[in-house]
Amino acid sequence: MTDNCPNCPQKDVEPITQLRAGVEASDLYRCTGCGHIWSTNRDLRSYGQEAA
Ligand SMILES: [Zn+2]
């Protein structure tokens, strides 16, 4: 899942790393526009992807 850079107007940034633990997923992003790095944690249950 892409995300928008919180530091500049760059949109649809692809994650460079995706980690998953149980029902939580953590995506690490690096903006192709400004180089800002951030991570986003998501609860997969909110996306209808129940953990096995
Ligand atoms: Zn940026």
mmCIF file of the protein (N, C-alpha, C, O) and its ligand, coordinates in Angstrom:
data_MODEL
# 
_entry.id   MODEL 
# 
loop_
_entity.id 
_entity.type 
_entity.pdbx_number_of_molecules 
1 polymer     1 
2 non-polymer 1 
# 
_entity_poly.entity_id                      1 
_entity_poly.type                           'polypeptide(L)' 
_entity_poly.nstd_linkage                   no 
_entity_poly.nstd_monomer                   no 
_entity_poly.pdbx_seq_one_letter_code       MTDNCPNCPQKDVEPITQLRAGVEASDLYRCTGCGHIWSTNRDLRSYGQEAA 
_entity_poly.pdbx_seq_one_letter_code_can   MTDNCPNCPQKDVEPITQLRAGVEASDLYRCTGCGHIWSTNRDLRSYGQEAA 
_entity_poly.pdbx_strand_id                 A 
# 
loop_
_entity_poly_seq.entity_id 
_entity_poly_seq.num 
_entity_poly_seq.mon_id 
_entity_poly_seq.hetero 
1 1  MET n 
1 2  THR n 
1 3  ASP n 
1 4  ASN n 
1 5  CYS n 
1 6  PRO n 
1 7  ASN n 
1 8  CYS n 
1 9  PRO n 
1 10 GLN n 
1 11 LYS n 
1 12 ASP n 
1 13 VAL n 
1 14 GLU n 
1 15 PRO n 
1 16 ILE n 
1 17 THR n 
1 18 GLN n 
1 19 LEU n 
1 20 ARG n 
1 21 ALA n 
1 22 GLY n 
1 23 VAL n 
1 24 GLU n 
1 25 ALA n 
1 26 SER n 
1 27 ASP n 
1 28 LEU n 
1 29 TYR n 
1 30 ARG n 
1 31 CYS n 
1 32 THR n 
1 33 GLY n 
1 34 CYS n 
1 35 GLY n 
1 36 HIS n 
1 37 ILE n 
1 38 TRP n 
1 39 SER n 
1 40 THR n 
1 41 ASN n 
1 42 ARG n 
1 43 ASP n 
1 44 LEU n 
1 45 ARG n 
1 46 SER n 
1 47 TYR n 
1 48 GLY n 
1 49 GLN n 
1 50 GLU n 
1 51 ALA n 
1 52 ALA n 
# 
loop_
_struct_asym.id 
_struct_asym.entity_id 
A 1 
B 2 
# 
loop_
_chem_comp.id 
_chem_comp.type 
_chem_comp.mon_nstd_flag 
ALA 'L-peptide linking' y 
ARG 'L-peptide linking' y 
ASN 'L-peptide linking' y 
ASP 'L-peptide linking' y 
CYS 'L-peptide linking' y 
GLN 'L-peptide linking' y 
GLU 'L-peptide linking' y 
GLY 'peptide linking'   y 
HIS 'L-peptide linking' y 
ILE 'L-peptide linking' y 
LEU 'L-peptide linking' y 
LYS 'L-peptide linking' y 
MET 'L-peptide linking' y 
PRO 'L-peptide linking' y 
SER 'L-peptide linking' y 
THR 'L-peptide linking' y 
TRP 'L-peptide linking' y 
TYR 'L-peptide linking' y 
VAL 'L-peptide linking' y 
ZN  non-polymer         . 
# 
_pdbx_entity_nonpoly.entity_id   2 
_pdbx_entity_nonpoly.name        ? 
_pdbx_entity_nonpoly.comp_id     ZN 
# 
_pdbx_nonpoly_scheme.asym_id         B 
_pdbx_nonpoly_scheme.entity_id       2 
_pdbx_nonpoly_scheme.mon_id          ZN 
_pdbx_nonpoly_scheme.ndb_seq_num     1 
_pdbx_nonpoly_scheme.pdb_seq_num     101 
_pdbx_nonpoly_scheme.auth_seq_num    101 
_pdbx_nonpoly_scheme.pdb_mon_id      ZN 
_pdbx_nonpoly_scheme.auth_mon_id     ZN 
_pdbx_nonpoly_scheme.pdb_strand_id   A 
_pdbx_nonpoly_scheme.pdb_ins_code    . 
# 
loop_
_atom_site.group_PDB 
_atom_site.id 
_atom_site.type_symbol 
_atom_site.label_atom_id 
_atom_site.label_alt_id 
_atom_site.label_comp_id 
_atom_site.label_asym_id 
_atom_site.label_entity_id 
_atom_site.label_seq_id 
_atom_site.pdbx_PDB_ins_code 
_atom_site.Cartn_x 
_atom_site.Cartn_y 
_atom_site.Cartn_z 
_atom_site.occupancy 
_atom_site.B_iso_or_equiv 
_atom_site.pdbx_formal_charge 
_atom_site.auth_seq_id 
_atom_site.auth_comp_id 
_atom_site.auth_asym_id 
_atom_site.auth_atom_id 
_atom_site.pdbx_PDB_model_num 
ATOM   1   N  N  . MET A 1 1  ? 0.847   -1.199  0.000  1.00 0.00 ? 1   MET A N  1 
ATOM   2   C  CA . MET A 1 1  ? 0.000   0.000   0.000  1.00 0.00 ? 1   MET A CA 1 
ATOM   3   C  C  . MET A 1 1  ? 0.881   1.247   0.000  1.00 0.00 ? 1   MET A C  1 
ATOM   4   O  O  . MET A 1 1  ? 1.797   1.370   0.813  1.00 0.00 ? 1   MET A O  1 
ATOM   5   N  N  . THR A 1 2  ? 0.603   2.154   -0.901 1.00 0.00 ? 2   THR A N  1 
ATOM   6   C  CA . THR A 1 2  ? 1.373   3.385   -0.971 1.00 0.00 ? 2   THR A CA 1 
ATOM   7   C  C  . THR A 1 2  ? 0.893   4.375   0.087  1.00 0.00 ? 2   THR A C  1 
ATOM   8   O  O  . THR A 1 2  ? -0.195  4.230   0.645  1.00 0.00 ? 2   THR A O  1 
ATOM   9   N  N  . ASP A 1 3  ? 1.715   5.371   0.349  1.00 0.00 ? 3   ASP A N  1 
ATOM   10  C  CA . ASP A 1 3  ? 1.362   6.388   1.331  1.00 0.00 ? 3   ASP A CA 1 
ATOM   11  C  C  . ASP A 1 3  ? 1.829   7.746   0.794  1.00 0.00 ? 3   ASP A C  1 
ATOM   12  O  O  . ASP A 1 3  ? 2.628   7.832   -0.139 1.00 0.00 ? 3   ASP A O  1 
ATOM   13  N  N  . ASN A 1 4  ? 1.306   8.788   1.413  1.00 0.00 ? 4   ASN A N  1 
ATOM   14  C  CA . ASN A 1 4  ? 1.712   10.131  1.011  1.00 0.00 ? 4   ASN A CA 1 
ATOM   15  C  C  . ASN A 1 4  ? 2.782   10.650  1.960  1.00 0.00 ? 4   ASN A C  1 
ATOM   16  O  O  . ASN A 1 4  ? 2.699   10.434  3.169  1.00 0.00 ? 4   ASN A O  1 
ATOM   17  N  N  . CYS A 1 5  ? 3.783   11.331  1.421  1.00 0.00 ? 5   CYS A N  1 
ATOM   18  C  CA . CYS A 1 5  ? 4.853   11.869  2.254  1.00 0.00 ? 5   CYS A CA 1 
ATOM   19  C  C  . CYS A 1 5  ? 4.305   12.917  3.208  1.00 0.00 ? 5   CYS A C  1 
ATOM   20  O  O  . CYS A 1 5  ? 3.587   13.824  2.786  1.00 0.00 ? 5   CYS A O  1 
ATOM   21  N  N  . PRO A 1 6  ? 4.641   12.801  4.511  1.00 0.00 ? 6   PRO A N  1 
ATOM   22  C  CA . PRO A 1 6  ? 4.187   13.801  5.489  1.00 0.00 ? 6   PRO A CA 1 
ATOM   23  C  C  . PRO A 1 6  ? 5.041   15.060  5.464  1.00 0.00 ? 6   PRO A C  1 
ATOM   24  O  O  . PRO A 1 6  ? 4.750   16.030  6.164  1.00 0.00 ? 6   PRO A O  1 
ATOM   25  N  N  . ASN A 1 7  ? 6.096   15.042  4.657  1.00 0.00 ? 7   ASN A N  1 
ATOM   26  C  CA . ASN A 1 7  ? 7.070   16.129  4.690  1.00 0.00 ? 7   ASN A CA 1 
ATOM   27  C  C  . ASN A 1 7  ? 7.063   16.994  3.431  1.00 0.00 ? 7   ASN A C  1 
ATOM   28  O  O  . ASN A 1 7  ? 7.640   18.081  3.415  1.00 0.00 ? 7   ASN A O  1 
ATOM   29  N  N  . CYS A 1 8  ? 6.409   16.506  2.379  1.00 0.00 ? 8   CYS A N  1 
ATOM   30  C  CA . CYS A 1 8  ? 6.339   17.244  1.123  1.00 0.00 ? 8   CYS A CA 1 
ATOM   31  C  C  . CYS A 1 8  ? 5.114   16.760  0.358  1.00 0.00 ? 8   CYS A C  1 
ATOM   32  O  O  . CYS A 1 8  ? 4.464   15.813  0.801  1.00 0.00 ? 8   CYS A O  1 
ATOM   33  N  N  . PRO A 1 9  ? 4.776   17.367  -0.762 1.00 0.00 ? 9   PRO A N  1 
ATOM   34  C  CA . PRO A 1 9  ? 3.544   16.987  -1.470 1.00 0.00 ? 9   PRO A CA 1 
ATOM   35  C  C  . PRO A 1 9  ? 3.605   15.667  -2.224 1.00 0.00 ? 9   PRO A C  1 
ATOM   36  O  O  . PRO A 1 9  ? 2.641   15.316  -2.905 1.00 0.00 ? 9   PRO A O  1 
ATOM   37  N  N  . GLN A 1 10 ? 4.701   14.924  -2.127 1.00 0.00 ? 10  GLN A N  1 
ATOM   38  C  CA . GLN A 1 10 ? 4.831   13.669  -2.851 1.00 0.00 ? 10  GLN A CA 1 
ATOM   39  C  C  . GLN A 1 10 ? 3.725   12.690  -2.457 1.00 0.00 ? 10  GLN A C  1 
ATOM   40  O  O  . GLN A 1 10 ? 3.446   12.502  -1.272 1.00 0.00 ? 10  GLN A O  1 
ATOM   41  N  N  . LYS A 1 11 ? 3.103   12.073  -3.450 1.00 0.00 ? 11  LYS A N  1 
ATOM   42  C  CA . LYS A 1 11 ? 2.027   11.118  -3.179 1.00 0.00 ? 11  LYS A CA 1 
ATOM   43  C  C  . LYS A 1 11 ? 2.363   9.752   -3.746 1.00 0.00 ? 11  LYS A C  1 
ATOM   44  O  O  . LYS A 1 11 ? 3.246   9.608   -4.591 1.00 0.00 ? 11  LYS A O  1 
ATOM   45  N  N  . ASP A 1 12 ? 1.631   8.739   -3.256 1.00 0.00 ? 12  ASP A N  1 
ATOM   46  C  CA . ASP A 1 12 ? 1.763   7.372   -3.765 1.00 0.00 ? 12  ASP A CA 1 
ATOM   47  C  C  . ASP A 1 12 ? 3.192   6.859   -3.683 1.00 0.00 ? 12  ASP A C  1 
ATOM   48  O  O  . ASP A 1 12 ? 3.717   6.289   -4.640 1.00 0.00 ? 12  ASP A O  1 
ATOM   49  N  N  . VAL A 1 13 ? 3.821   7.072   -2.512 1.00 0.00 ? 13  VAL A N  1 
ATOM   50  C  CA . VAL A 1 13 ? 5.177   6.568   -2.285 1.00 0.00 ? 13  VAL A CA 1 
ATOM   51  C  C  . VAL A 1 13 ? 5.093   5.069   -1.998 1.00 0.00 ? 13  VAL A C  1 
ATOM   52  O  O  . VAL A 1 13 ? 4.299   4.631   -1.166 1.00 0.00 ? 13  VAL A O  1 
ATOM   53  N  N  . GLU A 1 14 ? 5.919   4.292   -2.694 1.00 0.00 ? 14  GLU A N  1 
ATOM   54  C  CA . GLU A 1 14 ? 5.934   2.851   -2.495 1.00 0.00 ? 14  GLU A CA 1 
ATOM   55  C  C  . GLU A 1 14 ? 6.753   2.511   -1.247 1.00 0.00 ? 14  GLU A C  1 
ATOM   56  O  O  . GLU A 1 14 ? 7.797   3.120   -1.013 1.00 0.00 ? 14  GLU A O  1 
ATOM   57  N  N  . PRO A 1 15 ? 6.292   1.545   -0.442 1.00 0.00 ? 15  PRO A N  1 
ATOM   58  C  CA . PRO A 1 15 ? 7.072   1.131   0.728  1.00 0.00 ? 15  PRO A CA 1 
ATOM   59  C  C  . PRO A 1 15 ? 8.366   0.439   0.305  1.00 0.00 ? 15  PRO A C  1 
ATOM   60  O  O  . PRO A 1 15 ? 8.394   -0.300  -0.679 1.00 0.00 ? 15  PRO A O  1 
ATOM   61  N  N  . ILE A 1 16 ? 9.437   0.687   1.060  1.00 0.00 ? 16  ILE A N  1 
ATOM   62  C  CA . ILE A 1 16 ? 10.700  0.022   0.762  1.00 0.00 ? 16  ILE A CA 1 
ATOM   63  C  C  . ILE A 1 16 ? 10.833  -1.253  1.588  1.00 0.00 ? 16  ILE A C  1 
ATOM   64  O  O  . ILE A 1 16 ? 11.608  -2.145  1.243  1.00 0.00 ? 16  ILE A O  1 
ATOM   65  N  N  . THR A 1 17 ? 10.076  -1.333  2.679  1.00 0.00 ? 17  THR A N  1 
ATOM   66  C  CA . THR A 1 17 ? 10.075  -2.533  3.509  1.00 0.00 ? 17  THR A CA 1 
ATOM   67  C  C  . THR A 1 17 ? 8.687   -2.726  4.097  1.00 0.00 ? 17  THR A C  1 
ATOM   68  O  O  . THR A 1 17 ? 8.036   -1.769  4.516  1.00 0.00 ? 17  THR A O  1 
ATOM   69  N  N  . GLN A 1 18 ? 8.249   -3.961  4.121  1.00 0.00 ? 18  GLN A N  1 
ATOM   70  C  CA . GLN A 1 18 ? 6.970   -4.259  4.744  1.00 0.00 ? 18  GLN A CA 1 
ATOM   71  C  C  . GLN A 1 18 ? 7.182   -5.342  5.783  1.00 0.00 ? 18  GLN A C  1 
ATOM   72  O  O  . GLN A 1 18 ? 7.646   -6.439  5.474  1.00 0.00 ? 18  GLN A O  1 
ATOM   73  N  N  . LEU A 1 19 ? 6.836   -5.019  7.015  1.00 0.00 ? 19  LEU A N  1 
ATOM   74  C  CA . LEU A 1 19 ? 6.945   -5.987  8.098  1.00 0.00 ? 19  LEU A CA 1 
ATOM   75  C  C  . LEU A 1 19 ? 5.550   -6.353  8.559  1.00 0.00 ? 19  LEU A C  1 
ATOM   76  O  O  . LEU A 1 19 ? 4.630   -5.535  8.527  1.00 0.00 ? 19  LEU A O  1 
ATOM   77  N  N  . ARG A 1 20 ? 5.410   -7.599  8.989  1.00 0.00 ? 20  ARG A N  1 
ATOM   78  C  CA . ARG A 1 20 ? 4.096   -8.010  9.452  1.00 0.00 ? 20  ARG A CA 1 
ATOM   79  C  C  . ARG A 1 20 ? 4.250   -8.868  10.696 1.00 0.00 ? 20  ARG A C  1 
ATOM   80  O  O  . ARG A 1 20 ? 5.055   -9.798  10.741 1.00 0.00 ? 20  ARG A O  1 
ATOM   81  N  N  . ALA A 1 21 ? 3.456   -8.531  11.703 1.00 0.00 ? 21  ALA A N  1 
ATOM   82  C  CA . ALA A 1 21 ? 3.463   -9.296  12.947 1.00 0.00 ? 21  ALA A CA 1 
ATOM   83  C  C  . ALA A 1 21 ? 2.034   -9.460  13.419 1.00 0.00 ? 21  ALA A C  1 
ATOM   84  O  O  . ALA A 1 21 ? 1.410   -8.506  13.884 1.00 0.00 ? 21  ALA A O  1 
ATOM   85  N  N  . GLY A 1 22 ? 1.520   -10.666 13.298 1.00 0.00 ? 22  GLY A N  1 
ATOM   86  C  CA . GLY A 1 22 ? 0.144   -10.910 13.704 1.00 0.00 ? 22  GLY A CA 1 
ATOM   87  C  C  . GLY A 1 22 ? -0.819  -10.099 12.861 1.00 0.00 ? 22  GLY A C  1 
ATOM   88  O  O  . GLY A 1 22 ? -0.822  -10.202 11.634 1.00 0.00 ? 22  GLY A O  1 
ATOM   89  N  N  . VAL A 1 23 ? -1.625  -9.303  13.514 1.00 0.00 ? 23  VAL A N  1 
ATOM   90  C  CA . VAL A 1 23 ? -2.635  -8.524  12.785 1.00 0.00 ? 23  VAL A CA 1 
ATOM   91  C  C  . VAL A 1 23 ? -2.134  -7.129  12.479 1.00 0.00 ? 23  VAL A C  1 
ATOM   92  O  O  . VAL A 1 23 ? -2.874  -6.303  11.945 1.00 0.00 ? 23  VAL A O  1 
ATOM   93  N  N  . GLU A 1 24 ? -0.853  -6.856  12.821 1.00 0.00 ? 24  GLU A N  1 
ATOM   94  C  CA . GLU A 1 24 ? -0.316  -5.529  12.552 1.00 0.00 ? 24  GLU A CA 1 
ATOM   95  C  C  . GLU A 1 24 ? 0.726   -5.582  11.439 1.00 0.00 ? 24  GLU A C  1 
ATOM   96  O  O  . GLU A 1 24 ? 1.567   -6.480  11.394 1.00 0.00 ? 24  GLU A O  1 
ATOM   97  N  N  . ALA A 1 25 ? 0.652   -4.608  10.553 1.00 0.00 ? 25  ALA A N  1 
ATOM   98  C  CA . ALA A 1 25 ? 1.634   -4.489  9.485  1.00 0.00 ? 25  ALA A CA 1 
ATOM   99  C  C  . ALA A 1 25 ? 2.327   -3.146  9.630  1.00 0.00 ? 25  ALA A C  1 
ATOM   100 O  O  . ALA A 1 25 ? 1.697   -2.131  9.927  1.00 0.00 ? 25  ALA A O  1 
ATOM   101 N  N  . SER A 1 26 ? 3.633   -3.159  9.416  1.00 0.00 ? 26  SER A N  1 
ATOM   102 C  CA . SER A 1 26 ? 4.407   -1.933  9.492  1.00 0.00 ? 26  SER A CA 1 
ATOM   103 C  C  . SER A 1 26 ? 5.128   -1.722  8.170  1.00 0.00 ? 26  SER A C  1 
ATOM   104 O  O  . SER A 1 26 ? 5.948   -2.542  7.759  1.00 0.00 ? 26  SER A O  1 
ATOM   105 N  N  . ASP A 1 27 ? 4.818   -0.628  7.517  1.00 0.00 ? 27  ASP A N  1 
ATOM   106 C  CA . ASP A 1 27 ? 5.444   -0.311  6.246  1.00 0.00 ? 27  ASP A CA 1 
ATOM   107 C  C  . ASP A 1 27 ? 6.444   0.821   6.431  1.00 0.00 ? 27  ASP A C  1 
ATOM   108 O  O  . ASP A 1 27 ? 6.150   1.820   7.088  1.00 0.00 ? 27  ASP A O  1 
ATOM   109 N  N  . LEU A 1 28 ? 7.624   0.661   5.850  1.00 0.00 ? 28  LEU A N  1 
ATOM   110 C  CA . LEU A 1 28 ? 8.644   1.702   5.917  1.00 0.00 ? 28  LEU A CA 1 
ATOM   111 C  C  . LEU A 1 28 ? 8.741   2.365   4.544  1.00 0.00 ? 28  LEU A C  1 
ATOM   112 O  O  . LEU A 1 28 ? 8.855   1.695   3.517  1.00 0.00 ? 28  LEU A O  1 
ATOM   113 N  N  . TYR A 1 29 ? 8.693   3.681   4.554  1.00 0.00 ? 29  TYR A N  1 
ATOM   114 C  CA . TYR A 1 29 ? 8.700   4.420   3.294  1.00 0.00 ? 29  TYR A CA 1 
ATOM   115 C  C  . TYR A 1 29 ? 9.880   5.378   3.227  1.00 0.00 ? 29  TYR A C  1 
ATOM   116 O  O  . TYR A 1 29 ? 10.349  5.882   4.247  1.00 0.00 ? 29  TYR A O  1 
ATOM   117 N  N  . ARG A 1 30 ? 10.353  5.620   2.004  1.00 0.00 ? 30  ARG A N  1 
ATOM   118 C  CA . ARG A 1 30 ? 11.333  6.675   1.782  1.00 0.00 ? 30  ARG A CA 1 
ATOM   119 C  C  . ARG A 1 30 ? 10.835  7.484   0.593  1.00 0.00 ? 30  ARG A C  1 
ATOM   120 O  O  . ARG A 1 30 ? 10.661  6.969   -0.512 1.00 0.00 ? 30  ARG A O  1 
ATOM   121 N  N  . CYS A 1 31 ? 10.615  8.754   0.853  1.00 0.00 ? 31  CYS A N  1 
ATOM   122 C  CA . CYS A 1 31 ? 10.068  9.627   -0.171 1.00 0.00 ? 31  CYS A CA 1 
ATOM   123 C  C  . CYS A 1 31 ? 11.051  9.784   -1.329 1.00 0.00 ? 31  CYS A C  1 
ATOM   124 O  O  . CYS A 1 31 ? 12.237  10.049  -1.134 1.00 0.00 ? 31  CYS A O  1 
ATOM   125 N  N  . THR A 1 32 ? 10.522  9.613   -2.535 1.00 0.00 ? 32  THR A N  1 
ATOM   126 C  CA . THR A 1 32 ? 11.362  9.774   -3.715 1.00 0.00 ? 32  THR A CA 1 
ATOM   127 C  C  . THR A 1 32 ? 11.565  11.246  -4.049 1.00 0.00 ? 32  THR A C  1 
ATOM   128 O  O  . THR A 1 32 ? 12.417  11.599  -4.864 1.00 0.00 ? 32  THR A O  1 
ATOM   129 N  N  . GLY A 1 33 ? 10.769  12.100  -3.407 1.00 0.00 ? 33  GLY A N  1 
ATOM   130 C  CA . GLY A 1 33 ? 10.867  13.528  -3.683 1.00 0.00 ? 33  GLY A CA 1 
ATOM   131 C  C  . GLY A 1 33 ? 11.873  14.223  -2.790 1.00 0.00 ? 33  GLY A C  1 
ATOM   132 O  O  . GLY A 1 33 ? 12.741  14.947  -3.277 1.00 0.00 ? 33  GLY A O  1 
ATOM   133 N  N  . CYS A 1 34 ? 11.763  14.003  -1.451 1.00 0.00 ? 34  CYS A N  1 
ATOM   134 C  CA . CYS A 1 34 ? 12.597  14.750  -0.503 1.00 0.00 ? 34  CYS A CA 1 
ATOM   135 C  C  . CYS A 1 34 ? 13.501  13.843  0.321  1.00 0.00 ? 34  CYS A C  1 
ATOM   136 O  O  . CYS A 1 34 ? 14.359  14.337  1.053  1.00 0.00 ? 34  CYS A O  1 
ATOM   137 N  N  . GLY A 1 35 ? 13.330  12.532  0.219  1.00 0.00 ? 35  GLY A N  1 
ATOM   138 C  CA . GLY A 1 35 ? 14.189  11.622  0.954  1.00 0.00 ? 35  GLY A CA 1 
ATOM   139 C  C  . GLY A 1 35 ? 13.746  11.356  2.372  1.00 0.00 ? 35  GLY A C  1 
ATOM   140 O  O  . GLY A 1 35 ? 14.416  10.626  3.103  1.00 0.00 ? 35  GLY A O  1 
ATOM   141 N  N  . HIS A 1 36 ? 12.629  11.935  2.776  1.00 0.00 ? 36  HIS A N  1 
ATOM   142 C  CA . HIS A 1 36 ? 12.103  11.718  4.124  1.00 0.00 ? 36  HIS A CA 1 
ATOM   143 C  C  . HIS A 1 36 ? 11.760  10.244  4.314  1.00 0.00 ? 36  HIS A C  1 
ATOM   144 O  O  . HIS A 1 36 ? 11.234  9.596   3.409  1.00 0.00 ? 36  HIS A O  1 
ATOM   145 N  N  . ILE A 1 37 ? 12.066  9.720   5.509  1.00 0.00 ? 37  ILE A N  1 
ATOM   146 C  CA . ILE A 1 37 ? 11.764  8.321   5.828  1.00 0.00 ? 37  ILE A CA 1 
ATOM   147 C  C  . ILE A 1 37 ? 10.758  8.277   6.960  1.00 0.00 ? 37  ILE A C  1 
ATOM   148 O  O  . ILE A 1 37 ? 10.903  8.970   7.967  1.00 0.00 ? 37  ILE A O  1 
ATOM   149 N  N  . TRP A 1 38 ? 9.744   7.460   6.783  1.00 0.00 ? 38  TRP A N  1 
ATOM   150 C  CA . TRP A 1 38 ? 8.742   7.299   7.839  1.00 0.00 ? 38  TRP A CA 1 
ATOM   151 C  C  . TRP A 1 38 ? 8.141   5.906   7.754  1.00 0.00 ? 38  TRP A C  1 
ATOM   152 O  O  . TRP A 1 38 ? 8.295   5.199   6.759  1.00 0.00 ? 38  TRP A O  1 
ATOM   153 N  N  . SER A 1 39 ? 7.453   5.535   8.822  1.00 0.00 ? 39  SER A N  1 
ATOM   154 C  CA . SER A 1 39 ? 6.802   4.228   8.837  1.00 0.00 ? 39  SER A CA 1 
ATOM   155 C  C  . SER A 1 39 ? 5.341   4.400   9.218  1.00 0.00 ? 39  SER A C  1 
ATOM   156 O  O  . SER A 1 39 ? 4.961   5.351   9.901  1.00 0.00 ? 39  SER A O  1 
ATOM   157 N  N  . THR A 1 40 ? 4.545   3.466   8.763  1.00 0.00 ? 40  THR A N  1 
ATOM   158 C  CA . THR A 1 40 ? 3.122   3.491   9.058  1.00 0.00 ? 40  THR A CA 1 
ATOM   159 C  C  . THR A 1 40 ? 2.710   2.127   9.588  1.00 0.00 ? 40  THR A C  1 
ATOM   160 O  O  . THR A 1 40 ? 3.013   1.096   8.988  1.00 0.00 ? 40  THR A O  1 
ATOM   161 N  N  . ASN A 1 41 ? 2.026   2.134   10.706 1.00 0.00 ? 41  ASN A N  1 
ATOM   162 C  CA . ASN A 1 41 ? 1.521   0.891   11.269 1.00 0.00 ? 41  ASN A CA 1 
ATOM   163 C  C  . ASN A 1 41 ? 0.033   0.780   10.968 1.00 0.00 ? 41  ASN A C  1 
ATOM   164 O  O  . ASN A 1 41 ? -0.729  1.732   11.132 1.00 0.00 ? 41  ASN A O  1 
ATOM   165 N  N  . ARG A 1 42 ? -0.351  -0.394  10.530 1.00 0.00 ? 42  ARG A N  1 
ATOM   166 C  CA . ARG A 1 42 ? -1.761  -0.613  10.213 1.00 0.00 ? 42  ARG A CA 1 
ATOM   167 C  C  . ARG A 1 42 ? -2.259  -1.869  10.904 1.00 0.00 ? 42  ARG A C  1 
ATOM   168 O  O  . ARG A 1 42 ? -1.515  -2.830  11.099 1.00 0.00 ? 42  ARG A O  1 
ATOM   169 N  N  . ASP A 1 43 ? -3.514  -1.842  11.265 1.00 0.00 ? 43  ASP A N  1 
ATOM   170 C  CA . ASP A 1 43 ? -4.174  -3.016  11.809 1.00 0.00 ? 43  ASP A CA 1 
ATOM   171 C  C  . ASP A 1 43 ? -4.871  -3.713  10.651 1.00 0.00 ? 43  ASP A C  1 
ATOM   172 O  O  . ASP A 1 43 ? -5.840  -3.195  10.097 1.00 0.00 ? 43  ASP A O  1 
ATOM   173 N  N  . LEU A 1 44 ? -4.377  -4.882  10.291 1.00 0.00 ? 44  LEU A N  1 
ATOM   174 C  CA . LEU A 1 44 ? -4.902  -5.572  9.115  1.00 0.00 ? 44  LEU A CA 1 
ATOM   175 C  C  . LEU A 1 44 ? -6.382  -5.905  9.241  1.00 0.00 ? 44  LEU A C  1 
ATOM   176 O  O  . LEU A 1 44 ? -7.073  -6.070  8.235  1.00 0.00 ? 44  LEU A O  1 
ATOM   177 N  N  . ARG A 1 45 ? -6.869  -6.004  10.473 1.00 0.00 ? 45  ARG A N  1 
ATOM   178 C  CA . ARG A 1 45 ? -8.291  -6.317  10.634 1.00 0.00 ? 45  ARG A CA 1 
ATOM   179 C  C  . ARG A 1 45 ? -9.158  -5.211  10.059 1.00 0.00 ? 45  ARG A C  1 
ATOM   180 O  O  . ARG A 1 45 ? -10.300 -5.445  9.665  1.00 0.00 ? 45  ARG A O  1 
ATOM   181 N  N  . SER A 1 46 ? -8.610  -4.009  10.014 1.00 0.00 ? 46  SER A N  1 
ATOM   182 C  CA . SER A 1 46 ? -9.354  -2.890  9.453  1.00 0.00 ? 46  SER A CA 1 
ATOM   183 C  C  . SER A 1 46 ? -9.464  -2.987  7.941  1.00 0.00 ? 46  SER A C  1 
ATOM   184 O  O  . SER A 1 46 ? -10.271 -2.301  7.314  1.00 0.00 ? 46  SER A O  1 
ATOM   185 N  N  . TYR A 1 47 ? -8.619  -3.870  7.357  1.00 0.00 ? 47  TYR A N  1 
ATOM   186 C  CA . TYR A 1 47 ? -8.607  -3.987  5.906  1.00 0.00 ? 47  TYR A CA 1 
ATOM   187 C  C  . TYR A 1 47 ? -9.172  -5.335  5.454  1.00 0.00 ? 47  TYR A C  1 
ATOM   188 O  O  . TYR A 1 47 ? -9.056  -5.713  4.288  1.00 0.00 ? 47  TYR A O  1 
ATOM   189 N  N  . GLY A 1 48 ? -9.777  -6.038  6.386  1.00 0.00 ? 48  GLY A N  1 
ATOM   190 C  CA . GLY A 1 48 ? -10.406 -7.294  6.019  1.00 0.00 ? 48  GLY A CA 1 
ATOM   191 C  C  . GLY A 1 48 ? -9.426  -8.389  5.673  1.00 0.00 ? 48  GLY A C  1 
ATOM   192 O  O  . GLY A 1 48 ? -9.742  -9.303  4.912  1.00 0.00 ? 48  GLY A O  1 
ATOM   193 N  N  . GLN A 1 49 ? -8.210  -8.294  6.247  1.00 0.00 ? 49  GLN A N  1 
ATOM   194 C  CA . GLN A 1 49 ? -7.197  -9.317  6.005  1.00 0.00 ? 49  GLN A CA 1 
ATOM   195 C  C  . GLN A 1 49 ? -6.872  -9.990  7.331  1.00 0.00 ? 49  GLN A C  1 
ATOM   196 O  O  . GLN A 1 49 ? -5.809  -9.775  7.914  1.00 0.00 ? 49  GLN A O  1 
ATOM   197 N  N  . GLU A 1 50 ? -7.787  -10.788 7.782  1.00 0.00 ? 50  GLU A N  1 
ATOM   198 C  CA . GLU A 1 50 ? -7.628  -11.451 9.069  1.00 0.00 ? 50  GLU A CA 1 
ATOM   199 C  C  . GLU A 1 50 ? -6.369  -12.309 9.077  1.00 0.00 ? 50  GLU A C  1 
ATOM   200 O  O  . GLU A 1 50 ? -6.142  -13.091 8.153  1.00 0.00 ? 50  GLU A O  1 
ATOM   201 N  N  . ALA A 1 51 ? -5.556  -12.166 10.109 1.00 0.00 ? 51  ALA A N  1 
ATOM   202 C  CA . ALA A 1 51 ? -4.317  -12.936 10.198 1.00 0.00 ? 51  ALA A CA 1 
ATOM   203 C  C  . ALA A 1 51 ? -4.631  -14.404 10.382 1.00 0.00 ? 51  ALA A C  1 
ATOM   204 O  O  . ALA A 1 51 ? -5.568  -14.763 11.095 1.00 0.00 ? 51  ALA A O  1 
ATOM   205 N  N  . ALA A 1 52 ? -3.848  -15.251 9.739  1.00 0.00 ? 52  ALA A N  1 
ATOM   206 C  CA . ALA A 1 52 ? -4.074  -16.690 9.820  1.00 0.00 ? 52  ALA A CA 1 
ATOM   207 C  C  . ALA A 1 52 ? -3.634  -17.210 11.176 1.00 0.00 ? 52  ALA A C  1 
ATOM   208 O  O  . ALA A 1 52 ? -3.743  -18.406 11.443 1.00 0.00 ? 52  ALA A O  1 
HETATM 209 ZN ZN . ZN  B 2 .  ? 8.730   13.947  0.660  1.00 0.00 2 101 ZN  A ZN 1 
# 
